[in-house]
Amino acid sequence: MKLSNRVEAMQFSPIRKFNPIAQKAKDAGKKVYHLNIGQPDVETPAVFMDAIRNFDQKVIAYAESGGLPVLQDAIIDYFKSYDMHYQREDIIITTGGSEALTMAFLAMINDGDEVLIPEPFYTNYHTFATAAGGKVVPITTKAEDGYHYAKREQIEAAITPNTKAICCISPGNPTGAVLTLDEIKLIGEIAKEHDLYIIADEVYREFVYDGKDATSFGMLDDIADRVIIIDSVSKRFSACGARIGCLISKNKDFMSAVMKIAQGRLCTSTIDQVGAAALYKLPASYYDEVKAEYCARRDVVYEELMKIPGVVCQKPGGSFYITAKLPVDNIENFLMFLLEEFDDNGETVMFAPAEGFYATEGLGKDEMRIAYVLDQPSMRRGVELIRLGIEAYNNRK
Amino acid sequence: MKLSNRVEAMQFSPIRKFNPIAQKAKDAGKKVYHLNIGQPDVETPAVFMDAIRNFDQKVIAYAESGGLPVLQDAIIDYFKSYDMHYQREDIIITTGGSEALTMAFLAMINDGDEVLIPEPFYTNYHTFATAAGGKVVPITTKAEDGYHYAKREQIEAAITPNTKAICCISPGNPTGAVLTLDEIKLIGEIAKEHDLYIIADEVYREFVYDGKDATSFGMLDDIADRVIIIDSVSKRFSACGARIGCLISKNKDFMSAVMKIAQGRLCTSTIDQVGAAALYKLPASYYDEVKAEYCARRDVVYEELMKIPGVVCQKPGGSFYITAKLPVDNIENFLMFLLEEFDDNGETVMFAPAEGFYATEGLGKDEMRIAYVLDQPSMRRGVELIRLGIEAYNNRK
């Protein structure tokens, strides 16, 4: 009874694999600042649980496979504020952005097809693409360059006859890089010329700082037939456990294909959808508040990072991640050191080593991702611990 | 921008495709008895929403990828009453039984691998297997024989070097057939001899009638390494919209492989899991009540079906479905007739045509599935309408 080749090719989450070691450190009495996971500490808006508590149907019944109309309509209204106009049939509600990505790949990829992804990238793209029989082809970006990837020559060099899609996470996980509308236009042009789908993962849409506006691949009409937008309540509304996302496209053939998959798994959680509808109806002021908080945290993290001699990092423009190159020989060894050998007043820190975010063998060995999902004093202390840890690590022999 | 071959090979839900036509009938003022879908009218036990209303964490956070421990523990306790003993690592909580099946196939199937399924079968097995690159190989059963399939010769005749697994839905959807423990032993022997996984879809476990006991592939220790149990709260607790199921196996390599997929999609809905834990803790008396109601409905349906001259149907022993052969030339044409041309005092009826439940071309053209998910008077009237409809249909020229 062998396992499938695809599952043999998959990896365990590189973010989660250090958890047992962190647990040991905690069991031994150390305090660990968790800068490693994208689980915000921001309270989920109360409207979510309020809507659910008021749900009074006696039978928790299947929802429509495409989603509850009340949620689809709330999403339609939300996008109107960006002058993006959708209809219910353009939107399929999914179990998190994760399921939207899985469905998108299943609907487009045959064995051996390639999807372009700027690396470092959110590691589960590897899992989703592999599950569909696809191959991730990375577009390598660099810390020195702020992980910038909207470069025609570099993108075109990676395109082959097997390329099916280009995936853009903007604002980026793990880099925090944000595409400008001009860059979106450029990528759209390339996709048109090479007949590619564009998977636009925009779950951090509102989290753009320094006075810049949110951008979206959905803002350009001429690529509407090839754009597949991935959205989610997880990060925007700090509702990661609600497992509500959606897949949005104006390509009717594609949506019809995705609907076959959606019907197979019947539907998404009914009560989570009821709660999510209330979230999408929140006023714009909600984003302003959350954005201000994340921006302040980013500034704290960046300020503290800059105190580390030899760190390489450009201030990222969005999401709630910073990826940086550290002056250490091996980032995973350094993380092990932090958890097993280091402490400062009984405290240590955990980040996500970036190696797992790269598809290219050998890259990311001196990079880490920080999620700024804790309050400002915790973030400041967490990065300070990284700095103190580097000193101890590099002086340890 | 082509779609994937797999999604081209998938079909739209054959159960749902008549919905627009039924809607037209309703818009025209007809009352339609929906015997076509497995959405029970039984109230979801109040403990589900009570547990959720009492959930007071301020952040709706990710759950563990394998599931919330409180739910895993409730499932462990539930199975103890069947003398089946599991540990947390044997259980991965999934988004409905659907996701459990999807993950099971992804973890075991390579392109071209075959899975045996007695037909007629729950139609989404086709979608799940196809999504993983697999091929459904049917073991054909017959109405005349009560859709019985535990026959060594017939099963072995379908096995090839590419066979990876045998899938058993017991109690059955759409047939209502229930495997005895001796039949489970037989299938277990065959699986051992041919080194197959057994996917044991037991989401209707408690719905067995006529004084018989619930059976499970998990009751036999000697096949524990090859058995994958699919469970769900949807039917047992009438909580279809809660989207909580699980995949259970004592095969540690297999569970480790499934965990890679589970980590990729992060987790299952946190609050649905909180509610589901309360459901699994319900006392055995809950099943007794629900079972008595479904049994009474089955008896009503069967009694009314027997009034149809030429019907072929053996009384099924479990689940809440009956599949029967009707004296009509074409079941889909007959259903169209019921919805578009027929009524009795302004009422008509809808069932699921069985053609979509067969993988073998040409079978099921005179069979239908009824879900007895409405109260007894409605079920009686619904089947009466089928009888009256057949008279009108066969006399229509």
Interface residues (C-beta under 8 A of the other chain):
Chain A: M1 K2 L3 S4 N5 R6 V7 E8 M10 Q11 F12 S13 R16 I37 Q39 P40 D41 V42 E43 T44 F48 M49 I52 R53 F55 K58 V59 I60 A61 Y62 A63 S65 T95 G96 S98 E99 T102 L106 A107 M108 I109 N110 D111 D113 N124 T127 F128 A131 A132 G133 K164 D195 L196 Y197 D225 R226 S238 A239 C240 G241 A242 R243 N251 D253 F254 A257 V258 M259 K260 I261 Q263 G264 R265 L266 C267 T268 S269 T270 I271 D272 G275
Chain B: M1 K2 L3 S4 N5 R6 V7 E8 M10 Q11 F12 S13 R16 I37 Q39 P40 D41 V42 E43 T44 F48 M49 I52 R53 F55 K58 V59 I60 A61 Y62 A63 S65 T95 G96 S98 E99 T102 L106 A107 M108 I109 N110 D111 D113 N124 T127 F128 A131 A132 G133 K164 D195 L196 Y197 D225 R226 S238 A239 C240 G241 A242 R243 N251 D253 F254 A257 V258 M259 K260 I261 Q263 G264 R265 L266 C267 T268 S269 T270 I271 D272 G275
